[in-house]
């Protein structure tokens, strides 16, 4: 039974990841700032919920230490937590930029560092380890007003390949997943053209990302390391021109 810790597991992609690992039979703990949603997920899945803000370094490190004390080690970390908050650069603030970076990027470093330090103390006796960071296709594509989010996701990708090198001595592979359009809100109205825009013929679902997490964490996937896997229904492979240029 693998020991799994997931950040931001209370909703959307995070919830799907919690559900996927619990259904797989793994021992799962997750954190989220939303206590109500977190309790709902815990009740539905049997996973252990920790209510915390990942920007609180002491709270996040304390939760991981609790799991180390209880489980002896952590086999899998999925750094999923993230916020958006797109707004024009002339309206945004430095404080907003800091909040996005501190939510989306900094916790992935904190959790990875904690696991590396723990494994070092153990003298790397655990031969299995996985870290999966949730990136975004916005690490390589942008729209106006996405500076903070895009910077955080670009940082996730760079952090991923750096960690893959640093954590190799501790038997930990590190990869990231770059989701495209993933529909996670029940109120979202999807049009036929939204689905048709994707080469796969549909908008993505949270389960698509959860399945990719399971694949990367399979024992047989240990030769995939330091990579970013795009899961976007093929959208980033399309050449898109103004309509008049396609005539």
Secondary structure, DSSP 4 states (H G I P E B T S, - for coil): --EEEEES-SSHHHHHHHHHHHHTT-EEEEEES-HHHHHHHHHHH--EEEE--TT-HHHHHHHHHHHHHHHS---EEEE---------TTT--HHHHHHHHHHHTHHHHHHHHHHHHHHHHHTS-----EEEEE--GGGT---TT-HHHHHHHHHHHHHHHHHHHHTGGGT-EEEEEEE-SEE--TTPPPPHHHHHTSTTSS-EEHHHHHHHHHHHHSGGGTT--S-EEEESTTGGG-----GGGG-
